[in-house]
Amino acid sequence: MKQSESISSRWELFVDEGLVESKRGVALWLSTPVRREVVLTTNQPWEGPASAYFTAIQDGKKVRLYYRGYCPGDQSLEQVTCLAESDDGIHFSRPNLGLFAFRGAKANNIVWQGLEAHNFAPFLDTNPKARPDARYKALGGINSKLYAFGSPDGVRWQKLSPTPVLTDGTFDSLNTAFFDEALGKYRLYSRYFTQGEYSGYRAIQSCLSEDFLRWSKPEPNRYAPGTPTEHFYTNAVRPCPGAPHVLLSFPKRFVPERTKLAGYKEPGVSDAVFMSSRDGLHWSRPFLEAWLRPGPDPHNWTQRSNMPATGIMETGEGEFSLYASEHYDWPDHRLRRLTVRRHGFASVHADASGGELTTRPLTFTGSRLVLNYATSATGSLQVEVLDPAGKPLAQSKPLFGDELEGTLDLNLAPLSGKPLKLRFLLKDADLYAFRIR
């Protein structure tokens, strides 16, 4: 008998086959985001067309965007990090902070200036042991030198150490970190090149720390055999809201050998892909297709456009908001909001002929099976509860509709804490996630 997986009462997403024992007539489907409104155009004198590396942070009801502004060159000390704020994740404004002078004037939204502003990447520290003066933390730096920063308010920053905290990597892209609540440690995802500095493929590595200052040796992401090697320019790794045991990543995929616009000054085109991990090291890529395509806009078919920001925001009932930059190195460079169904990054999909999926043995706490699902008018979704040997114990009535939290007519309280399997029977339906609460 296989060892059971404890899922407690948490949401489980169908972004991989981590809980799947068998399936027939169904497949994992990637959900592509919906492009919404442009939320920011980098048109201030201290910003410009090479603004990049956006990070979105949700602190209570406020959404904060951090991004690189003016960048005359990678080695320039004039590079700046800017801040924009919003109460809804849609309408952003630039606070007049008066902290750093740009061309003699401090009337701007700059929160850091110098080499580290090239890729300054903050996050809100959820570590219960975090000091109040470092409630926000950040990493920034290039030339194989990554520095740690802290801030009490996300506005006023200082280095946590005068020396770099990590030197094993290239770091000339956006290097993301966060506190992994399940692990009780900080995770850092950074860029390296597979054949040494600036040689080979751009790739992702990660390391761990208990104090944000001393880091383990970086380890490259691991993928299933046969997964193609591609240029991953950024990583945008974050725990999934409401399901933090699942890490989600939205790398910008760079194709340097392609050029779409004849005569454009730089080669390369980009899109974004999607992948997930349950341990932070092994990454699942069942979807090799693009998560975010450039689309019909010709200015999105040049080099470093279509770069997802780091961060998944809960901005409205039933939706997550993410962001991606467009028109990189064009005069109207901007950031656009994207929306995804809550916990709906992917689904188990069955067409009208129907199919089924059976989970591995699971243990849980709770009594009611709740589904995030959608069917057609003639479609349905039904669940059978099985013992570990596959013997049926209970069966729900067919469910149809489109609900984020559809509750089935099953009382699972007598089975709480005992190993069982779930068999999902689908017809013209998508199952995005489930939980037992």
N, C-alpha and C positions, 0 to 999 in steps of 0.2 A: 504494500500500500504506500502511495506517495505521501510524503509529509504535507500536512495542510498549511495553507497560507493564512495568517491572521490578518483580517481586514478591518477588525473592530467595527466602527460605524462610519468610517471615512468614505468619501467618494472615490470610486475607482473608474479611471478613464480608459477608453478603448483606443489608446494611441499606440499600443504595441500588443504583442501576444503574450505578455508576461503572466496573465492569469488564464490563458487559453489551453485547454487540454486537446480539444478537437473541434473541427468545424466542417460543415458541409453546405454548399450552396450559398455561402456568405463570404464577404471579403471586407478587409479594412479599407475604408475610404477616407481620403484626406479632405478636410473641409477648407476651402480657400477663403481668405478674409474678404470682407466687403469694403471697398474704398469709399471713405466718407469725405468730410470737408478738409480743406487745407487749414491747419491751426496756427501755423507760424511761417512767415517769410523772412529770411535772414537779410533784411534790407537796411540795417543800421550801419553806420561807418565802421563800427568795431566788430561787425559780423562779416557778411560777404558770401560769395558763391562757394567758397571752400569750407564753410561751416560744416560740422560733421559730428559724429559720435554722440548722438542724443541718448540721454538716460532719463526715463520717466520714473518718478517716485510718488507713491500715494501715502500721504501723511494725514490721517483722518479724512476730512472731506476735501482737502487741498491736494492738487496734483502739481508737482514741480517738474520742470524740464531743465536739465543741464546739458550744455552743448558747447563744442568748440566754436569760438567766433573767429576773429581776425587771425589769419594764418599765412603770413608772407613766405614761410618756409618752415620745414620740420625743426630746424635748429634755431629758430628765431625766439628771442626772449620776449618779443612783443605779443606772442600768442596769448589768447585770453579764453577763459571759461565763463559762459554766461548763464543766467537763470531767468526762466519765465515761469509764471504761476497761473493757476486756473482753479476755479471752484467747481467746475463740471467736467474737466478734461477736454473741453472743446474750445472755449474762449480763453485765450492766454493773453497776459499782459506782462510787460517788462518792469519790474520794480526799480525805482531809482535808488540805488544803494549807496553811491558816493564812496566806494571803497578803493577803487583803482583808477588812476588817470589814464585816459586814452587820448593821445595828442593834446595833452594839457588840460583836459576836462574830465571831471569825475561824475558827471551826470550820465550814468549808464547802469547797466545791470550786470557788471562784471564781478565775479566772486573769486577769481584767481588769475594771476598773470605770470608767465614764465614758461619754461620748457614743459613743465608738468601739465600745463593747460592743453597741450597737444591732444591728450586723450584722458582728461580728468573724468573719472567715473565714480560718482557717489552712490551710496545706498543708505537706507535707514536701518540701523542696527537693531535687530530684535533680540539680541543676546540679553537676558535678564541681568547679567553681570556688567553690562556696558556702563562706563562712567557717564554722568550727565554731560560732561564737556566733550564727549565723543559719541553723542547719540547718533549723529551722522558720521559715516566713515567714507573714505574714498581712496582710490589708487590712481597714480598718474606718473608718467615718465617715459622716456625713450632712451635710445643708446644702451639697451640692456640694463637700465637702471629704473626700477619701479619703487616709488616712494609711497608711504602711507600717510594719510591725513585724517584729522578728526575735526568735528564741529559740534557745538551745542545746538545750533539752530539751522544748519544747512546753508548758512550765509557767510559766516565768519569762520575761516578755516586756518588750521596750522598743521605743520608737519608733526607727526607722532614720533619720528626718529630723524636725526640729521643725515643718516646714511640710508641708502636704498635697502628695502626689505627683501628684494628679490633681484637677482642678476642673471638667472638662468632662463633666457628667452629673448625674443626680439622686441616685443612690447610696443611696436610702432602702430598698433591698432587699438581698439577699445578692449581693455582688460577688465572683466567684470568680477565682482565679489559679492558675497552675501553670507549671512549666518544661517547655517543649516540647523534648524531647530531639532530635528530628529537625531542628527549626529552629535550635536553639541559642539560643533567646530565651524570655523569659517572656511568657505570654499573660494578659490580663485581660479578663474578660467582666463588663459592668456594665449597669445599667438606665438608660434615658433615656425621655423621653416624646416622641412623634412630633411634637407641635405646641408644644414648649416645656415649661417646668416645670409638671408636674401637669396638662397639657392634651394631649388626644389619647390614643393607645394607649400602654400600657406595652410597651416593646420592648427588644431586646438589642443592645448594641454591644460592640466589642472593640478592643484596642490592644496594642502590643508594646513590650518593653523589653529591653535587654541587661543592665541592672544593677538592675532592680526599683525604681529611683528616678526615672529619666527615661523617660517614656512617649510613644509616638507619639500623634497625634491619633486619637481613637476613630472607628471606622467602623461603621455599622449592619450587622447581618447582612443578607446577600443571599439571596433565595429565587427559585425559578423563577417565571416569569410565571404569573399565575393563582392563586398560593398565597394563601389568605385571610389578611387581617391580623387578628390576635387579640391579646388582652391576655396577654403573657407576664410574669408577676409575678416569677419567678426564672428562672435558666438552668441551674444544676447541671451545668456542662460539665466533663468529664474525659476524658483519653485512655482508650481501652479497654485494660484489662489484657491483655497478651499480643499486642495489636495497636495500639500507641500511635500509629500513623499515622492511625488513625480516631478522630476526636473524637465523643463521644456527649453529647447534651444531653437533659435531662428537665425542660423548663419547666413550672412550675405555671401552668395556663391559667385565668385569672380571667374570670368572666362577671358583671360588676357589675350588669347590668340585671335579673338573675333573683333571685327569692327563693322558696325551697321551704317553709320553716317559717313559717307565718303568725304574725305578731307578734314575730318575732326582731328584735333590736335593730339589726342591721346588714344591709344588702343584699348580694347577691352569692353565687355558688356557684363552686366550683373543682374541676378535675380536673388530670391531668398528661398531657402529650404526649411524644412521642419524635422526635428528629431527629438527623442525623449530618452530619459534614463531613470532607473530606479535605484542606482547606487552611485551615480556621479562619475563613474569611470567607463562603464560599458554603455554604449549609446545605440539605440535602436533606430534604424532607418528603413522601415517598411515602405516608405514613400520616397522614391528617388526623383519624382517630378517636382516642379517648382511649387512652393507654397504661395509665393507672390511673384507674378510675372511682370515684366516691364509695361505690358499693355500697348495701346496704339499710339501713345504720346512719344514722338521721336526723341524728345529730350531725356526720356528715361532709358534710351538705348545707348547711352554713353558711359563708359568706365564705371564710376563708383556710385551710381544712383541705386535706388531701391534697397537702401540699407535699413533694416529694422532697428528701431530704437530698443534699448534694453528696458524691459518693464512691461507688466501686464496689469492694466488698471480695471477696477470694478466701477464702471461709470454709469451704468443704467440697469434697470431691471432686466435680467436675462441676457446681458451682454458683457463681454470683455472688450476693452479698448486697447489697441496697440498703435504704434506709430511707425512710419517709414519715411525716410527722406527721398526727395525727388529732385531732378534737374541739378545734380551735383555739378559744380563749376559752370553753371549758367547764371545769368544775372538774376533770375527769379527763383533761385534755389529755395526749397520750402520743405516743410514737414506736413505730412498728411495723416489723418487719423484712419485707422482700420478697425473694423469690428468683427468679432467672432461670437457665436453662440456660447453662453456660459458653459464651460467644460465641453465645448463642442468642437475641439480642434480636429477630431477624427471620429469615425463611427464604425460599428459593425453594420454592413449594408446587405440587404437582400432585395432582389427584384421581385416581380410579381409571381414568379414560380416558387418562391419561398426557400428557406434554408434554416440552419440551426447552428448554434455554438454552445459547447459545453465547457464549463470552467474546470480548473483543477480543484481538488478539495480545498474548501475554505472554512475558516472559523470566524465568528462574528459576534458582536454584541448588538442587541436590538431585537425588534419584533416585526418591523414592516419593511418590505422591499420597495424601494423608491427608484424610479427610472427617469432618466433624461432621454427622451425619445421623440420620434416623429414618424407618422405613417401617412399614406395616401388615404383617400376616402374609402377605398376598398381594402387597404392594408391592415395589418394587425401585428401585435406582439404578445406572446404568451410565455409563461415561465413554468418550468417543471423543477421541482426540488428533488434531488437524488441523494441517496446515501453514497459513501465513498466507492462502493462496489457498482454503483449505477442503478440501484433499485429505486423506482419512483416512490416518493413519500407524499408529495402534494403537487397540485397543479392549479394555476391561476386561471381565471376567465380571460379571454382575449381582450387586449387593450388596444384602443385606437385613438388617434388624435395627435396633438403636438404639445407636449408638456415638458417643462424643465424639472418638475418633481411630481411625476405621476405615481400614485400609490396603488399597489396591487392588493387584491382581496385575499391575502395570505397572512395568517398569524404564525410567525416564525419563532415566537417567544419560547415554545417548548424545545426548540432546536438550538437556542443560543448557546454558544460555547462548544457545540459539537461539530465535527467535520461534516461538510456536505458539499455537493456540487449543484450548480445552477445550469439548467439547460434553457437557453433562450431560443424560442421559435419565432422567426420573423417572416413576414410576407410584405413586400413593397414597403419596407420600413428601415429606419436607421436607429440604432441604439448607441448613444454617445457615452453614457456613464450610468453607474448605479451605486446605490449604497443601501445598507440595512440599518435602520435607526429605530 
